[in-house]
Amino acid sequence: MQRTSEVPPQRTIAPGEAQETEFLRCSQRTRRLPMVTSMPIPILRRLTLPNGLRALLCPMPGVPAVGVSVHYDVGFRSEPEGRTGFAHLFEHLMFQGSESVDRMEHFRRVQAAGGAANGSTHQDYTDYYQVVPSAALERVLFLEADRMRAPKLTPENLRTQLDVVKEEIRLNVLNKPYGGFPWTVLPGLLYTSYPNSHNGYGDFCDLEQATVDECARFFDTYYAPGNAVLTIAGGFDPDRAADLVHRHFHDIVARSTGPAVDLWEPPPTGELRGEHPDPHAPLPATAVGYRMPDARTEVNAYLAHMVLSSILTGGDASRLKQRLIHRSPTVTDVSTGCGLFGALEARDPDTFLCVATHPAQTTTNRFLELLDEELEDLAARGPRDDELARATALSAVGTHRAYDSLPARTRALGTQELLFGRAEIVGELADRLAGVTAEDVALAAKGLQPGRRAVLSLRPAAAMADHPVQTGS
């Protein structure tokens, strides 16, 4: 049985959350749209074990299933230099057996209970998650505790998963049109520090140098219980769940996690340009990246960028799709969004993206001219009332859709608790987005200046006939 690992998809718009103290300080907006209702999260119960493990319990009476996730505070941006892709490789290793569980048995036990499990690697966290019938809660807690205690880090498992990860990169990046574009390549242009700029999928040469000893050190450093958040959501008794958490996790030895990775760097002081060859792409493409406000300290400004994204490309009635696709065809597709993997899915610095696929007749400069015209108009005059109403409604409804399923709700709670310390925002975000004003959007558009962005032009197959590139190893 082969697991399909998850590196998050390349740039789809997704809602998220922000930091506790800032949300407590922010005044409540009064404007509401009739179609938008809040999505309250049931009262959350928090536990912290002596070894540092944080547990978040979210009982949902009447739900016949339970979601369990474990989020570790480690992602692409935690990887040591010379070991690009190591966090994702290690995620694979965590499914290769543990102290009391054989290789791939984690999946078999979950599936035997009628559930499903997987994991994913992001910029600042790695999560492991499953949904099972409520009666199987203890089974899943045992499985997660066992691999938090002692995964099987063997040469054989490392060789096997190295081959799996390399094949995943071939399928998803090297041999696929627009593969990895722009998330694997744009950060290297927009950012300068190693944590922020390197390719999180990894280079084959780096991956092939990984050793079992390095894996053991990575586990000791980042997979300590004090570096994790365990989330349980769905139909369960919170008192019994708390007892089960103590029973299965209390004896895992506490370990020091070391200092946090320093992610700070100044924003660009001029426009940055780069080119990315793609031997499989049929058409050119352009990716534009801007630095976003810090969600921890400027949450209102961050949410305004989410609404701005909806105004620009949220559906066929949006500004850029109307102008560039429907009225005067200039591009074949255009999208915008907050974050490389979704809104509020990473700490600062985070990225506002605009990505377009276009015919060869449309140059990168022409696309930028049209994009800048729309941004300048929004900065000067703000959105129309109907645009704002539509965009805030779409943004708010999108949060309901994104968190509708039990797996998504469980993972979102854990993500927001780990990154920003406030899982409750999962239930508040729809109303917060509905309260974004025209002035907020205008300020967000004003901040997307040409002199503070990175522009990456994808060169397609037709333009590379005389300059082939290597597509794998």
C-alpha positions as CSV (number, residue, x, y, z in Angstrom):
1,M,0.0,0.0,0.0
2,Q,1.6,3.3,-1.1
3,R,0.7,6.5,0.7
4,T,0.2,9.7,-1.3
5,S,1.9,12.4,0.7
6,E,0.6,15.9,0.7
7,V,2.7,18.9,-0.1
8,P,-0.1,21.6,-0.2
9,P,-1.4,22.3,-3.7
10,Q,0.2,25.1,-5.6
11,R,-1.8,28.3,-4.9
12,T,-5.4,28.0,-4.2
13,I,-7.2,30.6,-2.2
14,A,-8.0,29.4,1.3
15,P,-9.1,31.2,4.4
16,G,-7.3,31.0,7.7
17,E,-6.8,32.9,11.0
18,A,-4.6,35.2,13.0
19,Q,-3.1,36.0,16.3
20,E,-4.8,36.1,19.7
21,T,-3.8,39.4,21.2
22,E,-4.4,41.3,18.0
23,F,-7.9,39.9,17.6
24,L,-8.7,40.7,21.2
25,R,-7.6,44.3,20.6
26,C,-9.4,44.8,17.3
27,S,-12.8,46.5,17.5
28,Q,-15.8,44.6,16.2
29,R,-17.1,45.7,12.8
30,T,-20.8,46.5,12.6
31,R,-21.5,46.1,8.9
32,R,-23.0,42.6,8.2
33,L,-24.4,41.0,5.1
34,P,-27.7,39.2,5.5
35,M,-26.4,36.1,3.8
36,V,-23.4,35.7,6.1
37,T,-23.8,34.1,9.5
38,S,-21.1,33.4,12.1
39,M,-19.8,29.9,12.4
40,P,-19.2,29.6,16.1
41,I,-16.8,26.9,17.4
42,P,-18.0,25.0,20.4
43,I,-16.2,25.8,23.7
44,L,-12.7,24.6,23.4
45,R,-10.9,22.9,26.2
46,R,-7.1,23.2,26.4
47,L,-4.7,20.9,28.2
48,T,-0.9,21.1,28.6
49,L,0.9,17.9,29.8
50,P,4.0,18.1,31.9
51,N,6.1,17.2,28.9
52,G,4.9,20.3,27.1
53,L,2.3,18.7,24.7
54,R,-0.6,21.0,24.1
55,A,-4.0,19.4,23.5
56,L,-7.1,21.1,22.1
57,L,-10.5,19.5,22.6
58,C,-13.4,20.6,20.5
59,P,-16.5,18.5,21.3
60,M,-19.3,18.6,18.7
61,P,-22.4,16.8,20.1
62,G,-24.3,14.7,17.6
63,V,-21.3,14.1,15.3
64,P,-20.7,10.4,14.9
65,A,-17.0,10.7,14.0
66,V,-13.9,12.3,15.5
67,G,-11.0,14.0,13.8
68,V,-7.5,13.9,15.3
69,S,-4.6,15.9,14.2
70,V,-1.1,16.4,15.5
71,H,0.6,19.6,14.3
72,Y,4.4,19.9,14.7
73,D,6.1,23.3,14.7
74,V,8.4,22.4,11.8
75,G,8.1,22.9,8.1
76,F,10.1,23.9,5.0
77,R,11.4,27.0,6.6
78,S,13.0,24.9,9.4
79,E,15.2,22.8,7.1
80,P,19.0,23.1,7.6
81,E,21.0,24.5,4.7
82,G,22.0,21.8,2.3
83,R,19.0,19.7,3.1
84,T,16.2,21.2,1.1
85,G,13.1,19.0,1.1
86,F,14.1,17.4,4.4
87,A,10.9,18.3,6.3
88,H,8.7,16.7,3.6
89,L,11.0,13.6,3.5
90,F,10.7,13.3,7.2
91,E,6.9,13.5,7.0
92,H,7.1,10.3,4.9
93,L,9.3,8.6,7.4
94,M,6.8,9.2,10.2
95,F,4.4,6.7,8.4
96,Q,7.0,3.9,8.3
97,G,6.3,2.4,11.7
98,S,7.1,3.2,15.3
99,E,7.9,1.5,18.6
100,S,4.8,-0.8,18.6
101,V,3.5,-0.4,15.1
102,D,4.9,-2.0,11.9
103,R,5.5,-0.2,8.7
104,M,2.2,1.0,7.0
105,E,0.3,-0.5,10.0
106,H,-0.9,3.0,11.0
107,F,-3.0,3.2,7.8
108,R,-4.2,-0.3,8.1
109,R,-5.5,0.2,11.7
110,V,-7.2,3.5,10.8
111,Q,-8.8,2.0,7.7
112,A,-9.9,-1.1,9.6
113,A,-11.9,1.2,11.9
114,G,-13.6,2.8,8.9
115,G,-11.4,5.9,8.8
116,A,-8.8,7.7,6.7
117,A,-5.4,9.2,7.5
118,N,-2.7,11.3,5.9
119,G,-0.1,14.1,6.5
120,S,1.1,17.3,4.9
121,T,4.1,19.6,5.0
122,H,3.8,23.4,4.9
123,Q,6.1,26.3,5.3
124,D,5.9,26.5,9.1
125,Y,4.2,23.2,10.2
126,T,3.8,19.6,9.5
127,D,0.5,17.9,10.3
128,Y,-0.7,14.3,10.6
129,Y,-4.4,13.7,10.7
130,Q,-7.2,11.1,10.6
131,V,-10.9,10.9,10.9
132,V,-12.5,7.8,12.3
133,P,-15.8,6.7,13.9
134,S,-16.0,8.1,17.5
135,A,-15.5,4.6,19.0
136,A,-12.0,4.5,17.5
137,L,-10.7,7.6,19.2
138,E,-8.4,5.7,21.6
139,R,-6.9,3.6,18.7
140,V,-5.9,6.8,16.9
141,L,-4.5,8.4,20.0
142,F,-2.3,5.3,20.7
143,L,-1.0,5.4,17.1
144,E,-0.1,9.1,17.2
145,A,1.5,8.8,20.7
146,D,3.6,5.8,19.5
147,R,5.2,7.6,16.6
148,M,5.7,10.8,18.7
149,R,7.6,8.5,21.1
150,A,9.8,6.6,18.7
151,P,9.4,6.3,14.9
152,K,11.4,3.7,13.1
153,L,14.2,5.6,11.5
154,T,16.1,2.9,9.6
155,P,18.3,2.9,6.5
156,E,15.8,0.8,4.6
157,N,12.9,3.1,5.5
158,L,15.0,6.2,4.5
159,R,16.0,4.7,1.1
160,T,12.4,3.7,0.4
161,Q,10.9,7.0,1.2
162,L,13.7,8.9,-0.6
163,D,12.7,7.1,-3.8
164,V,9.0,7.9,-3.1
165,V,9.7,11.6,-2.6
166,K,11.9,11.8,-5.7
167,E,9.1,10.2,-7.8
168,E,6.6,12.7,-6.3
169,I,8.8,15.6,-7.3
170,R,9.1,14.2,-10.9
171,L,5.4,13.8,-11.1
172,N,4.3,17.1,-9.6
173,V,7.2,19.4,-10.6
174,L,9.8,18.2,-13.1
175,N,7.6,16.4,-15.6
176,K,4.4,18.4,-15.3
177,P,3.4,21.6,-17.1
178,Y,3.6,24.5,-14.7
179,G,4.7,22.0,-12.0
180,G,5.6,23.8,-8.8
181,F,4.9,27.2,-10.3
182,P,5.1,29.5,-8.6
183,W,5.5,28.2,-5.0
184,T,8.8,26.3,-5.5
185,V,10.5,29.1,-7.5
186,L,9.0,32.6,-6.7
187,P,10.2,32.6,-3.1
188,G,13.8,32.5,-4.4
189,L,13.2,35.8,-6.2
190,L,11.0,37.6,-3.6
191,Y,13.1,36.6,-0.5
192,T,16.8,36.6,0.3
193,S,17.2,34.5,3.4
194,Y,17.6,30.7,3.1
195,P,14.5,29.8,5.2
196,N,12.2,32.0,3.1
197,S,13.7,31.5,-0.3
198,H,14.6,27.9,-0.8
199,N,12.5,25.3,-2.6
200,G,10.6,23.3,0.0
201,Y,10.1,20.3,-2.3
202,G,13.9,19.9,-2.3
203,D,16.8,19.3,-4.6
204,F,17.7,15.7,-5.5
205,C,21.3,16.2,-4.5
206,D,20.3,17.5,-1.1
207,L,17.8,14.7,-0.5
208,E,20.2,12.0,-1.5
209,Q,22.7,13.1,1.1
210,A,20.3,12.6,4.0
211,T,21.4,10.1,6.7
212,V,19.6,8.2,9.4
213,D,21.7,10.2,12.0
214,E,20.4,13.5,10.6
215,C,16.8,12.1,10.7
216,A,17.3,11.2,14.4
217,R,18.6,14.7,15.1
218,F,15.7,16.3,13.2
219,F,13.2,14.2,15.2
220,D,14.9,15.1,18.5
221,T,14.9,18.8,17.7
222,Y,11.4,19.3,16.2
223,Y,9.2,16.3,17.1
224,A,9.4,16.9,20.8
225,P,6.0,16.9,22.6
226,G,6.5,20.5,23.6
227,N,6.7,21.4,19.9
228,A,3.3,19.9,19.0
229,V,-0.4,20.6,19.2
230,L,-2.8,17.6,19.4
231,T,-6.4,18.5,18.3
232,I,-9.5,16.3,18.8
233,A,-12.7,17.5,17.2
234,G,-16.1,15.8,16.7
235,G,-18.3,13.5,18.7
236,F,-16.6,12.6,21.9
237,D,-16.8,13.0,25.7
238,P,-14.2,15.7,26.6
239,D,-13.5,14.2,30.1
240,R,-12.8,10.8,28.7
241,A,-10.8,12.3,25.8
242,A,-8.7,14.2,28.4
243,D,-8.0,11.0,30.3
244,L,-7.0,9.2,27.1
245,V,-4.6,12.0,26.2
246,H,-2.9,11.7,29.6
247,R,-2.9,8.0,29.4
248,H,-1.2,7.7,26.0
249,F,1.1,10.8,25.9
250,H,2.1,11.6,29.4
251,D,5.2,9.3,29.4
252,I,6.7,10.7,26.3
253,V,10.0,12.3,27.4
254,A,10.2,16.1,27.3
255,R,13.0,17.4,25.1
256,S,14.4,20.9,24.3
257,T,13.3,22.2,20.9
258,G,15.9,24.8,20.5
259,P,15.4,28.4,19.3
260,A,12.8,29.3,16.7
261,V,14.0,29.9,13.1
262,D,14.6,33.6,12.4
263,L,12.3,34.4,9.4
264,W,12.6,38.2,9.5
265,E,14.0,40.1,6.5
266,P,13.3,43.5,5.0
267,P,10.9,43.8,2.1
268,P,12.2,44.5,-1.4
269,T,13.3,48.1,-2.2
270,G,12.8,47.7,-5.9
271,E,11.1,45.5,-8.4
272,L,12.7,42.1,-8.8
273,R,12.6,40.3,-12.1
274,G,13.4,36.6,-13.0
275,E,12.7,33.9,-15.5
276,H,11.7,30.3,-15.1
277,P,12.1,27.8,-17.9
278,D,9.4,25.1,-18.3
279,P,9.9,22.6,-21.1
280,H,6.4,21.2,-20.7
281,A,4.3,24.3,-20.5
282,P,2.3,25.2,-23.7
283,L,1.9,28.9,-22.9
284,P,3.8,31.6,-21.0
285,A,2.8,32.5,-17.5
286,T,3.6,35.3,-15.1
287,A,3.7,35.2,-11.3
288,V,3.8,38.3,-9.2
289,G,4.6,38.2,-5.5
290,Y,4.2,41.0,-2.9
291,R,5.0,40.9,0.8
292,M,1.9,41.0,3.0
293,P,1.2,42.6,6.4
294,D,2.1,40.5,9.4
295,A,-1.1,38.6,10.5
296,R,0.1,38.7,14.1
297,T,0.3,42.4,14.4
298,E,-1.7,43.8,11.4
299,V,-4.6,41.4,11.2
300,N,-7.1,43.9,9.8
301,A,-4.7,44.7,6.9
302,Y,-4.2,41.0,6.2
303,L,-7.9,40.3,6.0
304,A,-8.3,43.3,3.7
305,H,-5.9,41.6,1.3
306,M,-8.1,38.5,1.4
307,V,-11.1,40.6,0.3
308,L,-8.9,42.5,-2.3
309,S,-8.1,39.1,-3.8
310,S,-11.8,38.3,-4.2
311,I,-12.4,41.7,-5.8
312,L,-9.6,41.0,-8.3
313,T,-10.2,37.4,-9.3
314,G,-13.0,35.9,-7.2
315,G,-15.3,34.6,-9.9
316,D,-16.2,35.6,-13.4
317,A,-17.6,39.0,-12.2
318,S,-14.2,40.0,-10.7
319,R,-12.2,42.9,-12.0
320,L,-9.3,41.1,-13.6
321,K,-11.3,38.2,-15.0
322,Q,-13.8,40.6,-16.6
323,R,-11.1,42.8,-18.0
324,L,-8.5,40.3,-19.0
325,I,-10.6,37.3,-20.0
326,H,-14.1,38.4,-20.9
327,R,-14.0,41.9,-22.3
328,S,-10.6,42.0,-24.0
329,P,-9.0,38.6,-23.9
330,T,-5.4,39.1,-22.8
331,V,-4.8,36.1,-20.6
332,T,-6.2,32.6,-20.5
333,D,-6.4,32.4,-16.7
334,V,-5.7,34.7,-13.8
335,S,-5.8,34.1,-10.0
336,T,-4.8,35.9,-6.9
337,G,-4.5,34.8,-3.3
338,C,-2.9,35.3,0.1
339,G,-0.1,32.9,1.0
340,L,1.8,30.3,-1.0
341,F,-0.6,27.6,0.2
342,G,-3.6,29.6,1.4
343,A,-4.5,32.6,3.6
344,L,-3.0,32.6,7.1
345,E,-1.3,29.2,6.6
346,A,2.1,30.6,7.5
347,R,3.8,33.1,9.8
348,D,5.3,36.4,8.6
349,P,6.7,36.9,6.0
350,D,3.8,35.8,3.9
351,T,3.1,36.4,0.2
352,F,0.3,38.0,-1.9
353,L,0.2,36.3,-5.3
354,C,-1.1,37.1,-8.7
355,V,-0.6,34.4,-11.3
356,A,-1.6,34.5,-15.0
357,T,-1.3,32.2,-17.9
358,H,-1.3,34.1,-21.2
359,P,-0.6,33.8,-25.0
360,A,2.8,34.7,-26.3
361,Q,1.4,38.0,-27.7
362,T,0.7,39.2,-24.1
363,T,4.1,40.1,-22.7
364,T,4.8,40.2,-19.0
365,N,5.1,43.9,-19.1
366,R,1.6,44.3,-20.7
367,F,0.1,42.1,-18.1
368,L,1.7,44.1,-15.3
369,E,0.4,47.4,-16.9
370,L,-3.2,46.1,-16.7
371,L,-2.7,44.7,-13.2
372,D,-1.2,48.0,-12.0
373,E,-4.1,50.0,-13.5
374,E,-6.7,48.0,-11.5
375,L,-4.6,48.3,-8.3
376,E,-4.1,52.0,-8.8
377,D,-7.9,52.5,-9.4
378,L,-8.7,50.6,-6.2
379,A,-6.1,52.4,-4.2
380,A,-7.5,55.8,-5.4
381,R,-11.2,55.2,-5.3
382,G,-11.7,52.0,-3.5
383,P,-14.1,49.3,-4.6
384,R,-17.7,50.0,-5.6
385,D,-20.4,49.2,-3.1
386,D,-21.6,46.2,-5.1
387,E,-18.0,44.9,-5.6
388,L,-17.3,45.1,-1.9
389,A,-20.6,43.4,-0.9
390,R,-20.0,40.6,-3.4
391,A,-16.3,40.2,-2.4
392,T,-16.9,40.2,1.4
393,A,-19.8,37.7,0.9
394,L,-17.6,35.4,-1.2
395,S,-14.8,35.6,1.3
396,A,-17.0,34.9,4.2
397,V,-18.9,32.1,2.5
398,G,-15.6,30.7,1.4
399,T,-14.6,30.2,5.1
400,H,-17.7,28.1,5.7
401,R,-17.0,26.0,2.7
402,A,-13.3,25.5,3.6
403,Y,-14.1,24.4,7.2
404,D,-17.2,22.5,6.5
405,S,-15.8,19.0,6.7
406,L,-14.6,17.4,9.9
407,P,-11.0,16.8,8.6
408,A,-10.8,20.4,7.5
409,R,-12.2,21.8,10.7
410,T,-9.9,19.6,12.8
411,R,-6.8,20.6,10.9
412,A,-7.7,24.3,10.8
413,L,-8.1,24.4,14.6
414,G,-4.7,22.8,15.0
415,T,-3.1,25.1,12.5
416,Q,-4.4,28.3,14.0
417,E,-3.6,27.1,17.6
418,L,0.0,26.3,16.6
419,L,0.8,29.3,14.4
420,F,-1.1,32.0,16.3
421,G,-2.3,30.6,19.6
422,R,-6.0,31.1,18.9
423,A,-8.0,28.3,17.3
424,E,-11.3,30.2,17.9
425,I,-10.7,32.4,14.9
426,V,-11.8,29.5,12.7
427,G,-15.4,30.3,13.9
428,E,-15.0,34.1,13.8
429,L,-13.3,34.6,10.5
430,A,-16.5,34.8,8.3
431,D,-17.8,37.8,10.3
432,R,-14.4,39.5,10.4
433,L,-14.2,39.3,6.6
434,A,-17.8,40.5,6.2
435,G,-16.7,43.6,8.2
436,V,-13.8,44.7,5.9
437,T,-14.5,48.2,4.6
438,A,-13.8,49.9,1.3
439,E,-11.1,52.0,3.0
440,D,-9.4,48.8,4.2
441,V,-9.4,47.4,0.6
442,A,-8.0,50.7,-0.8
443,L,-5.1,50.6,1.7
444,A,-4.4,47.0,0.8
445,A,-4.3,47.9,-3.0
446,K,-2.1,50.9,-2.3
447,G,0.5,48.7,-0.6
448,L,0.9,46.5,-3.7
449,Q,3.5,48.8,-5.3
450,P,5.6,47.9,-8.4
451,G,8.7,48.8,-6.5
452,R,8.1,46.2,-3.8
453,R,7.3,43.1,-5.8
454,A,8.9,40.1,-7.5
455,V,7.9,39.2,-11.1
456,L,8.7,35.8,-12.4
457,S,8.2,35.0,-16.1
458,L,7.7,31.4,-17.1
459,R,9.2,30.6,-20.4
460,P,7.3,27.7,-22.1
461,A,8.3,24.8,-24.4
462,A,7.9,26.7,-27.6
463,A,10.3,29.4,-26.5
464,M,12.8,26.8,-25.4
465,A,13.3,24.9,-28.6
466,D,16.9,25.9,-28.9
467,H,17.6,25.8,-25.1
468,P,16.5,22.5,-23.6
469,V,16.8,22.0,-19.8
470,Q,17.3,18.9,-17.7
471,T,14.0,17.6,-16.3
472,G,15.1,15.1,-13.7
473,S,17.8,12.7,-12.5
